[in-house]
């Protein structure tokens, strides 16, 4: 709650869209009143050598604590003045304020400037009648079989075979690599086992291709270029000569799919039950993807129609958040994006800025609709997220708790807004073939 500051002067100037500068002056008599309160409080508790507690004369205290009291009074009145100014003038501040030209001197008014970013003034016009398609990809039998194969592969056996290696076989080998005629320790391995895959997006595709047709006990030498996306930037794109000793070729044999296997290795009892549950889960995922895609379309339409300025710091904050998410995701994949030979910092920053602006606009639009319609956070979403984030909501670190709480609140409010939006727009559900949706993703 803002504390009133009697006689305070406030001058407000627009620096740029969504950025204001407030010049605030707190009169000397109000400063004197607050100082008197502080001296009185200090006089009751101060322990000064030669005097009983609370009995030291004021002039003695002033010699000892003048700067300290002035600083504490100034800090309190600057905070009170700022809070009172934004409250009285109904300024909706985003982010932290920036204080400038602060003047706190004995016997004089306190004055300071504060620069704040403000919530954009947005008008969301009538959007009833907008039409959208919610596309949901059909789940085909291939996808279900692929999920079943993954379950079987977890218990697959590798059996040695006396034949040339084919794609999909497992090859045990020792190998050594050299660059420009010099051995490269980073490209050496002993007792390694790898599965031969000829997928075009495999970083070691050419290496694997040279293993096709090899037999146990065979030695091979070949030269290849490492991918430009190779994880080690010092070796990315380099030409490497390999010497390989194939020690064994193994074939993967899957266990037989039976009710007994399913009951002992999964949460299901029969093959039919497992197929049905896997299909239901896959269909649920596709419905979720369809809903996410629809929401992206809706927000893109809002961004196209609703025009407004954004606070610079807000955009920068979201750009940083997007960039950190991309870098974190690629690290989870085992790739340091910034160390890649073809990494373009300027292009990366530009993409982050564009995405950051999208995120910021989406948040402003959602919050504007929520305020206008006086919506409350969706209870079911809030309950679900609070259970999922229970550990973070109870964390010792205050920032972790705050961020988790704000995330659950934001997501729950967004759910309420979309529920409201769906009452105004027309959504036609469309099922698309598995291949069709995949190609369009």
C-alpha positions as CSV (number, residue, x, y, z in Angstrom):
1,X,0.0,0.0,0.0
2,X,1.4,3.4,-1.0
3,X,2.2,5.9,1.8
4,X,0.9,9.4,1.3
5,X,3.6,12.1,1.1
6,X,2.2,15.5,1.9
7,X,3.1,18.3,-0.4
8,X,5.0,16.1,-2.9
9,X,5.5,17.4,-6.4
10,X,5.4,15.1,-9.4
11,X,6.2,16.0,-13.0
12,X,5.6,13.2,-15.6
13,X,7.2,13.2,-19.1
14,X,6.9,10.6,-21.9
15,X,10.4,9.6,-22.9
16,X,9.2,7.3,-25.6
17,X,6.2,4.9,-26.1
18,X,5.7,3.0,-22.9
19,X,8.5,4.8,-21.1
20,X,7.9,7.6,-18.6
21,X,10.2,9.8,-16.5
22,X,8.9,11.0,-13.2
23,X,10.5,14.0,-11.5
24,X,9.6,13.8,-7.8
25,X,10.3,16.4,-5.1
26,X,9.5,15.8,-1.4
27,X,9.2,19.0,0.6
28,X,11.8,19.9,3.2
29,X,9.2,20.1,6.0
30,X,8.1,16.5,5.3
31,X,11.7,15.4,5.3
32,X,12.1,17.2,8.7
33,X,9.1,15.4,10.1
34,X,10.4,12.0,9.1
35,X,13.9,12.9,10.4
36,X,12.4,13.9,13.8
37,X,10.7,10.5,14.0
38,X,13.9,8.8,13.2
39,X,15.9,10.8,15.8
40,X,13.3,10.1,18.4
41,X,13.4,6.4,17.7
42,X,17.2,6.4,17.7
43,X,17.3,8.4,21.0
44,X,15.3,5.7,22.8
45,X,17.6,2.9,21.7
46,X,21.1,4.3,21.2
47,X,23.8,3.1,23.4
48,X,26.5,5.8,23.7
49,X,29.6,5.4,25.9
50,X,29.2,7.6,29.0
51,X,25.4,7.7,28.9
52,X,22.7,5.4,30.0
53,X,20.7,3.7,27.2
54,X,18.4,6.3,25.6
55,X,19.8,9.2,27.5
56,X,22.4,10.6,25.1
57,X,21.8,14.2,24.1
58,X,20.6,14.9,20.5
59,X,23.7,16.9,19.5
60,X,25.9,14.0,20.5
61,X,23.8,11.6,18.4
62,X,23.9,14.0,15.5
63,X,27.7,14.0,15.5
64,X,27.7,10.2,15.5
65,X,24.7,9.3,13.3
66,X,23.9,12.3,11.1
67,X,24.8,10.7,7.7
68,X,23.3,7.3,8.7
69,X,19.9,8.9,9.7
70,X,19.9,11.1,6.6
71,X,20.5,8.0,4.4
72,X,17.8,6.0,6.1
73,X,15.2,8.8,5.9
74,X,16.1,9.5,2.3
75,X,15.8,5.8,1.4
76,X,12.4,5.6,3.0
77,X,11.0,8.8,1.5
78,X,12.3,8.0,-2.0
79,X,10.5,4.6,-1.8
80,X,7.3,6.2,-0.3
81,X,7.4,9.0,-2.9
82,X,7.8,6.6,-5.8
83,X,5.0,4.3,-4.6
84,X,2.7,7.3,-4.0
85,X,3.4,8.8,-7.4
86,X,2.6,5.7,-9.4
87,X,-0.5,5.0,-7.2
88,X,-1.9,8.6,-7.4
89,X,-1.3,8.9,-11.2
90,X,-2.4,5.3,-11.9
91,X,0.8,4.3,-13.7
92,X,1.0,0.6,-14.4
93,X,4.7,-0.1,-14.2
94,X,6.4,-3.1,-15.8
95,X,9.7,-4.3,-14.4
96,X,12.0,-2.4,-12.1
97,X,12.3,1.4,-12.0
98,X,15.6,3.2,-12.7
99,X,16.4,6.0,-10.2
100,X,18.5,9.0,-11.4
101,X,19.8,12.3,-10.1
102,X,18.9,11.5,-6.5
103,X,19.5,14.5,-4.2
104,X,19.4,14.0,-0.4
105,X,20.9,17.0,1.5
106,X,20.4,18.2,5.1
107,X,17.6,20.7,5.5
108,X,16.6,20.6,1.8
109,X,13.8,18.9,-0.2
110,X,14.6,15.4,-1.5
111,X,14.4,15.2,-5.3
112,X,15.0,12.5,-7.8
113,X,14.1,11.2,-11.3
114,X,12.7,7.7,-11.9
115,X,12.3,6.1,-15.3
116,X,9.7,3.4,-15.6
117,X,8.3,1.2,-18.4
118,X,4.5,1.1,-18.5
119,X,2.0,-1.5,-19.6
120,X,0.9,-0.7,-23.2
121,X,-2.4,1.0,-23.7
122,X,-4.1,-1.6,-26.0
123,X,-7.6,-1.8,-27.5
124,X,-8.6,-5.3,-28.5
125,X,-11.5,-4.7,-30.9
126,X,-14.4,-7.2,-31.4
127,X,-13.1,-10.5,-32.7
128,X,-16.3,-12.4,-32.7
129,X,-16.8,-14.2,-36.0
130,X,-13.2,-15.0,-36.6
131,X,-12.9,-18.5,-38.0
132,X,-10.1,-21.1,-37.6
133,X,-9.4,-24.7,-38.3
134,X,-8.1,-27.0,-35.6
135,X,-6.1,-29.7,-37.4
136,X,-5.5,-33.0,-35.7
137,X,-3.2,-35.6,-37.2
138,X,-4.6,-39.1,-37.5
139,X,-2.6,-41.8,-35.8
140,X,-1.8,-44.7,-38.1
141,X,-0.8,-48.2,-37.4
142,X,2.9,-47.5,-38.2
143,X,3.2,-45.2,-35.3
144,X,1.6,-47.7,-32.9
145,X,4.0,-50.4,-34.2
146,X,6.9,-48.1,-33.8
147,X,6.0,-47.6,-30.1
148,X,5.7,-51.4,-29.7
149,X,9.0,-51.9,-31.3
150,X,10.6,-49.5,-28.9
151,X,9.3,-51.6,-26.0
152,X,10.6,-54.8,-27.6
153,X,14.0,-53.2,-28.3
154,X,14.5,-52.5,-24.6
155,X,14.7,-56.3,-24.1
156,X,16.4,-57.1,-27.4
157,X,19.4,-59.5,-27.6
158,X,22.5,-58.9,-29.7
159,X,23.6,-62.1,-31.4
160,X,27.0,-62.4,-33.2
161,X,26.6,-63.2,-36.9
162,X,29.2,-64.5,-39.4
163,X,28.2,-62.3,-42.3
164,X,28.9,-58.8,-43.7
165,X,27.4,-55.9,-41.6
166,X,24.1,-54.4,-42.8
167,X,22.2,-51.3,-41.9
168,X,20.7,-51.8,-38.4
169,X,23.5,-54.2,-37.3
170,X,25.7,-53.5,-34.2
171,X,29.4,-53.4,-34.9
172,X,32.1,-53.7,-32.3
173,X,35.3,-52.0,-33.3
174,X,38.6,-50.2,-32.4
175,X,39.4,-47.2,-34.4
176,X,41.9,-44.3,-34.7
177,X,41.6,-41.1,-36.6
178,X,44.2,-38.7,-38.0
179,X,44.0,-35.1,-39.4
180,X,46.7,-33.9,-41.8
181,X,48.7,-37.0,-41.1
182,X,48.8,-36.5,-37.3
183,X,46.9,-38.8,-34.9
184,X,44.0,-37.1,-33.3
185,X,43.3,-38.5,-29.8
186,X,39.7,-37.2,-29.8
187,X,39.0,-39.4,-32.7
188,X,40.1,-42.7,-31.2
189,X,38.0,-45.4,-29.5
190,X,38.6,-49.0,-28.3
191,X,36.0,-51.6,-27.7
192,X,33.3,-49.3,-29.1
193,X,29.9,-50.6,-30.2
194,X,27.7,-48.6,-32.6
195,X,24.6,-49.4,-34.6
196,X,24.9,-48.8,-38.4
197,X,22.4,-46.1,-39.4
198,X,22.5,-44.5,-42.8
199,X,20.1,-41.6,-41.9
200,X,20.9,-38.4,-43.7
201,X,20.9,-36.3,-40.5
202,X,23.4,-38.6,-38.7
203,X,26.6,-36.7,-37.8
204,X,28.6,-39.8,-38.5
205,X,26.7,-41.0,-41.5
206,X,29.8,-41.4,-43.8
207,X,31.6,-43.3,-41.1
208,X,28.7,-45.7,-40.8
209,X,28.5,-46.1,-44.6
210,X,32.1,-47.4,-44.6
211,X,31.2,-50.1,-42.2
212,X,28.5,-51.6,-44.4
213,X,29.8,-54.9,-45.7
214,X,32.5,-55.3,-43.1
215,X,33.0,-58.6,-41.3
216,X,34.3,-59.5,-37.8
217,X,38.2,-59.5,-37.9
218,X,38.4,-57.2,-40.9
219,X,40.5,-54.0,-41.0
220,X,39.4,-51.0,-43.0
221,X,40.9,-47.6,-43.8
222,X,39.0,-44.7,-45.3
223,X,38.9,-40.9,-45.5
224,X,35.8,-38.7,-44.8
225,X,34.8,-35.2,-43.9
226,X,33.3,-34.7,-40.5
227,X,30.0,-32.9,-40.4
228,X,30.0,-29.1,-40.0
229,X,27.7,-29.7,-37.1
230,X,30.2,-32.0,-35.4
231,X,30.1,-31.3,-31.6
232,X,33.8,-30.4,-31.4
233,X,34.2,-27.0,-33.2
234,X,38.0,-27.6,-33.7
235,X,37.2,-30.8,-35.8
236,X,33.9,-29.7,-37.4
237,X,34.1,-30.0,-41.2
238,X,37.7,-31.4,-41.1
239,X,38.9,-34.2,-43.4
240,X,39.8,-37.3,-41.3
241,X,41.5,-40.5,-42.1
242,X,40.3,-43.5,-40.1
243,X,41.8,-46.9,-39.5
244,X,39.2,-49.3,-38.2
245,X,39.5,-52.9,-36.8
246,X,36.0,-54.6,-36.8
247,X,36.0,-57.1,-33.9
248,X,32.4,-58.4,-34.2
249,X,29.1,-57.9,-36.1
250,X,26.0,-58.5,-34.1
251,X,22.3,-58.7,-35.1
252,X,19.6,-57.5,-32.9
253,X,16.8,-60.0,-32.2
254,X,13.6,-58.7,-30.7
255,X,11.6,-60.9,-28.2
256,X,8.3,-62.3,-29.3
257,X,5.3,-60.1,-28.7
258,X,3.0,-62.2,-26.6
259,X,0.5,-61.5,-23.8
260,X,3.0,-63.0,-21.4
261,X,5.8,-60.6,-22.5
262,X,3.4,-57.6,-22.2
263,X,2.2,-58.6,-18.7
264,X,5.8,-59.1,-17.4
265,X,7.4,-56.0,-19.1
266,X,4.7,-53.3,-19.2
267,X,1.8,-51.9,-17.2
268,X,-0.6,-53.8,-19.5
269,X,-1.9,-57.3,-19.4
270,X,-2.4,-58.2,-23.1
271,X,-1.1,-57.2,-26.5
272,X,-4.6,-55.9,-27.5
273,X,-4.8,-53.7,-24.3
274,X,-1.3,-52.3,-24.9
275,X,-2.1,-51.4,-28.6
276,X,-5.3,-49.7,-27.5
277,X,-3.7,-47.7,-24.7
278,X,-0.8,-46.7,-26.9
279,X,-3.2,-45.5,-29.6
280,X,-5.2,-43.5,-27.0
281,X,-2.0,-41.9,-25.7
282,X,-0.9,-41.1,-29.2
283,X,-4.3,-39.6,-30.1
284,X,-4.2,-37.5,-26.9
285,X,-0.8,-36.1,-27.9
286,X,-2.1,-35.2,-31.4
287,X,-5.1,-33.5,-29.9
288,X,-2.8,-31.5,-27.7
289,X,-0.6,-30.6,-30.7
290,X,-3.7,-29.6,-32.6
291,X,-4.8,-27.3,-29.7
292,X,-1.3,-25.7,-29.4
293,X,-1.3,-25.1,-33.2
294,X,-4.8,-23.5,-33.0
295,X,-3.7,-21.2,-30.2
296,X,-0.6,-20.1,-32.2
297,X,-3.0,-19.3,-35.1
298,X,-5.3,-17.3,-32.9
299,X,-2.4,-15.3,-31.3
300,X,-0.9,-14.7,-34.8
301,X,-4.3,-13.2,-35.8
302,X,-4.4,-11.0,-32.8
303,X,-0.8,-9.7,-33.4
304,X,-1.8,-9.0,-37.0
305,X,-4.9,-7.0,-36.0
306,X,-4.0,-5.4,-32.7
307,X,-1.3,-2.7,-33.1
308,X,0.5,-1.1,-30.1
309,X,4.0,-0.1,-28.9
310,X,6.0,-2.3,-26.5
311,X,8.3,-1.4,-23.7
312,X,12.0,-2.0,-24.9
313,X,13.1,-3.8,-21.7
314,X,10.1,-6.2,-21.9
315,X,11.0,-7.2,-25.4
316,X,14.7,-7.6,-24.5
317,X,13.7,-9.7,-21.5
318,X,11.6,-12.1,-23.6
319,X,14.3,-12.2,-26.3
320,X,16.8,-13.3,-23.7
321,X,14.3,-15.9,-22.3
322,X,13.8,-17.3,-25.8
323,X,17.5,-17.4,-26.5
324,X,18.2,-19.2,-23.2
325,X,15.6,-21.8,-24.0
326,X,17.1,-22.5,-27.4
327,X,20.6,-22.9,-26.0
328,X,19.3,-25.0,-23.1
329,X,17.4,-27.3,-25.4
330,X,20.4,-27.8,-27.8
331,X,22.6,-28.5,-24.8
332,X,20.1,-31.2,-23.7
333,X,20.7,-32.7,-27.1
334,X,24.4,-32.7,-26.5
335,X,25.2,-29.8,-28.8
336,X,26.8,-26.5,-27.8
337,X,25.1,-24.2,-30.3
338,X,27.5,-21.3,-29.9
339,X,30.5,-23.5,-30.6
340,X,29.3,-24.7,-34.0
341,X,31.4,-23.6,-37.0
342,X,28.3,-22.2,-38.8
343,X,26.8,-20.4,-35.8
344,X,25.9,-16.8,-36.7
345,X,25.5,-14.7,-33.6
346,X,23.9,-11.8,-35.5
347,X,21.3,-14.1,-37.1
348,X,20.7,-15.8,-33.7
349,X,20.2,-12.4,-32.0
350,X,17.8,-11.3,-34.7
351,X,15.7,-14.4,-34.4
352,X,15.6,-14.1,-30.6
353,X,14.5,-10.4,-30.9
354,X,11.7,-11.4,-33.3
355,X,10.5,-14.2,-31.1
356,X,10.9,-12.1,-28.0
357,X,8.6,-9.5,-29.5
358,X,6.0,-12.1,-30.4
359,X,6.0,-13.4,-26.8
360,X,5.7,-9.9,-25.4
361,X,2.8,-9.0,-27.6
362,X,1.0,-12.3,-26.8
363,X,1.3,-11.6,-23.1
364,X,0.0,-8.0,-23.4
365,X,-3.0,-9.1,-25.5
366,X,-3.9,-12.0,-23.2
367,X,-3.6,-9.8,-20.1
368,X,-5.6,-7.0,-21.7
369,X,-8.5,-9.4,-22.5
370,X,-8.3,-10.8,-19.0
371,X,-8.6,-7.4,-17.4
372,X,-11.3,-6.2,-19.7
373,X,-13.5,-9.2,-19.1
374,X,-12.5,-9.5,-15.4
375,X,-11.4,-13.1,-15.8
376,X,-10.0,-15.2,-13.0
377,X,-7.3,-17.9,-13.4
378,X,-8.6,-21.2,-14.5
379,X,-9.0,-23.3,-11.3
380,X,-8.4,-26.7,-12.8
381,X,-5.2,-25.5,-14.6
382,X,-4.0,-23.8,-11.4
383,X,-4.5,-27.0,-9.3
384,X,-2.8,-29.2,-11.9
385,X,0.3,-26.9,-12.2
386,X,0.6,-26.4,-8.5
387,X,0.8,-30.2,-8.1
388,X,3.4,-30.4,-10.9
389,X,5.4,-27.5,-9.5
390,X,5.0,-28.4,-5.8
391,X,8.7,-28.9,-5.4
392,X,9.6,-25.5,-6.9
393,X,6.8,-23.7,-5.0
394,X,8.3,-24.9,-1.7
395,X,11.9,-24.3,-2.7
396,X,14.2,-22.5,-0.2
397,X,15.2,-20.0,-2.9
398,X,12.8,-17.1,-3.0
399,X,13.3,-16.5,-6.7
400,X,12.5,-20.1,-7.5
401,X,9.3,-19.9,-5.5
402,X,8.3,-16.6,-7.1
403,X,9.0,-17.8,-10.7
404,X,7.1,-21.0,-10.2
405,X,4.1,-19.1,-8.7
406,X,4.1,-16.6,-11.5
407,X,4.3,-19.4,-14.1
408,X,1.3,-21.2,-12.7
409,X,-0.7,-18.0,-12.4
410,X,0.2,-17.0,-16.0
411,X,-0.7,-20.3,-17.5
412,X,-4.0,-20.5,-15.5
413,X,-5.0,-17.0,-16.6
414,X,-4.1,-17.8,-20.3
415,X,-6.4,-20.9,-20.1
416,X,-9.2,-18.7,-18.9
417,X,-8.6,-16.2,-21.7
418,X,-8.6,-18.9,-24.4
419,X,-11.8,-20.4,-23.0
420,X,-13.4,-16.9,-23.3
421,X,-12.0,-16.4,-26.8
422,X,-13.4,-19.7,-27.9
423,X,-16.9,-18.5,-27.0
424,X,-16.5,-15.7,-29.6
425,X,-14.8,-17.4,-32.5
426,X,-15.7,-20.3,-34.7
427,X,-13.5,-23.4,-34.7
428,X,-13.9,-26.2,-37.2
429,X,-12.1,-29.4,-36.3
430,X,-10.4,-31.2,-39.1
431,X,-8.6,-34.6,-39.1
432,X,-5.7,-34.8,-41.5
433,X,-3.8,-37.8,-42.6
434,X,-0.7,-38.7,-40.7
435,X,1.6,-38.0,-43.7
436,X,-0.2,-34.8,-44.6
437,X,0.2,-33.2,-41.2
438,X,3.8,-34.4,-40.8
439,X,4.8,-32.7,-44.1
440,X,3.1,-29.5,-43.0
441,X,4.6,-29.3,-39.5
